[in-house]
C-alpha cells in the first residue's frame, strides 16, 4: 500500500530537509509543496488542518504534515511520514549534542544560515497572504485577524493561542453561516489511541519513579522519557514554549534539590540557538537535550538519550491527533463548530502575521534582511520556482558571502 504513495513520501523527505523557520515558515512551504505543486489538498483544507492542530498540544507543523498523510493513506502512511519528517532534524541535533559535549564548542559557526531567518519571514508572509484570500473576507474576520495579530504580538505567551481560538470561534458563531447541504459520512472514533496515550503516560510515571527510588544505574533514561512525554502532552505554542519547561526541569529543579544540573543553562541555550537554523521541527531540540543529559554515561547512552527524548516528545501529540481528528470531523458538521471555524481560521492568519513580525524583530534591521524577505515572498507568490530551490539559493548565498 505504501509503494503507491512513494512520490508523496519523496516530497515529504525533500520538504523535511528544506523546511526552515518554525511552524509558520513550515506552513508557507507546505502551501507551496503540497497545495500548489502536488495538489494533495486544497488551501481550505490546509488552513483547516492547521487550525485544528493549533488546538492540540505538541508541534503543530509536525501534526499538520502527519494529518495530510493520514487523510491520504491512513495511520500507516501517517507514521512513515512522521518518521521521514523527523529524521533530518533529529539526526542533525543528535550530531550537535556530540559536538557540544566532546569538543566543548561554545560558538558553532552558522554563516551558511545567515539568510535563513529573513527567508523564513518571506515564507511566513506568503502563507499569511494566501490564507487571507480564503479566510478573511468581511469586516468581522478582518477584526478577528487584526485582534489576533495584536494579542499574539503583545503577549507572546504560548497560552494566547488556545485563548484566541476559543474567543474567535465564539465571535464567529454570531454569523449566519449555514452547514453545507452535503454531509460527510461519520468518522469512526478509535478509542485505542486515547487508551494508549493514557497507558503509556501511567507506565512512564511508574517506571520513572521506580528508577528514581530504586537508584537504578541508568535511571535517568526512564526519567527523561517521562519528562519529554509530559512536555509533548501539555505544551502549546511550538518549540519556543519548551525552553522554560526544560530550563526548570533540567537546570533549576536539580539545583534546588541539591543536585548538579542535568545540563547547564549555556548548553541548553546553545541548543535552542542552533535549532533555529536547522530544517524541520523545532521540537528536535529535545533530541539534543536528551543526548546531553545522558552524555556522562558514554556515547551509546548518549545516543539512547537522543532516541528516548525524540520518541517521548513526539509520541503523545501523535496519539492525540489520531484520536481527536475523527471527533473533530464529526463535530464540525454541527452548526456551532462549523460557524466557529470561520473565526478560528481568521485568528490563525493573525497569529501567522504576528509570528512573522516577531521573527523579523529578532534580526538586526538591515536592508539586506528586508531585501531577502521581499525577494523570497515575490519568488513564492509570482513565480513557479520550487520552494526547495529558493531555500538552497539562500543557503548558497550565505555561504558565498562569508567565504
WOSULVEN-V890824 format. One record per backbone hydrogen bond with DSSP energy under -1.0 kcal/mol. NH is the residue of the N-H (numbers start at 1). CO is the residue of the C=O. Records with the same first field share a line. If there is no record, write none. Layout:
NH=CO / CO
This chain:
5=2
6=3
9=5
10=6
11=7
12=8
13=9
14=10
15=11
16=12
17=13
19=15
20=18
25=21
26=22
27=23
28=24
29=25
30=26
31=27
32=28
33=29
34=30
35=30
36=31
37=32
38=33
40=34
41=34
46=42
47=43
48=44
49=45
50=46
51=47
52=48
53=49
54=50
55=52
56=53
58=235
63=59
64=60
65=61
66=62
67=63
68=64
69=65
70=66
71=67
72=68
73=69
74=70
78=74
79=75
80=76
81=77
82=78
83=79
84=80
85=81
86=82
87=83
90=86
91=87
92=88
93=89
94=90
95=91
96=92
97=93
98=94
99=95
100=96
101=97
102=98
103=99
113=110
114=111
116=113
119=115
120=116
121=117
122=118
123=119
124=120
125=121
126=122
127=123
128=124
129=125
130=126
131=127
132=128
133=129
135=131
136=132
142=138
143=139
144=140
145=141
146=142
147=143
148=144
149=145
150=146
151=147
152=148
153=149
154=150
155=151
156=152
160=157
163=159
164=160
165=161
166=162
167=163
168=164
169=165
170=166
171=167
172=168
174=171
175=172
193=190
195=191
196=192
197=193
198=194
199=195
200=196
201=197
202=198
203=199
204=200
205=201
206=202
207=203
208=204
209=205
210=206
211=207
212=208
213=209
214=210
216=211
219=216
221=218
223=219
224=220
225=221
226=222
227=223
228=224
229=225
230=226
231=227
232=228
234=230
235=231
241=238
242=239
246=242
247=243
248=244
249=245
250=246
251=247
252=247
253=248
255=251
256=252
257=253
258=255
259=254
262=250
263=250
268=264
269=265
270=266
271=267
272=268
273=269
274=270
275=271
277=274
278=275
280=19
284=281
285=282
286=283
288=284
289=285
290=286
291=287
292=288
293=289
294=290
297=294
298=295
302=298
303=299
304=300
305=301
306=302
307=303
308=304
309=305
310=306
311=307
312=308
313=309
314=310
315=311
318=314
319=315
320=316
321=317
322=318
323=319
324=320
325=321
328=324
329=325
330=326
331=327
332=328
334=331
338=334
339=335
340=336
341=337
344=340
345=341
346=342
347=343
348=344
349=345
350=346
351=347
352=348
353=349
354=350
355=351
356=352
357=353
358=354
359=355
360=356
361=357
363=360
366=364
370=366
371=367
372=368
373=369
374=370
375=371
376=372
377=373
378=374
379=375
380=376
381=377
382=378
383=379
390=386
391=387
392=388
393=389
394=390
395=391
396=392
397=393
398=394
399=395
400=396
401=397
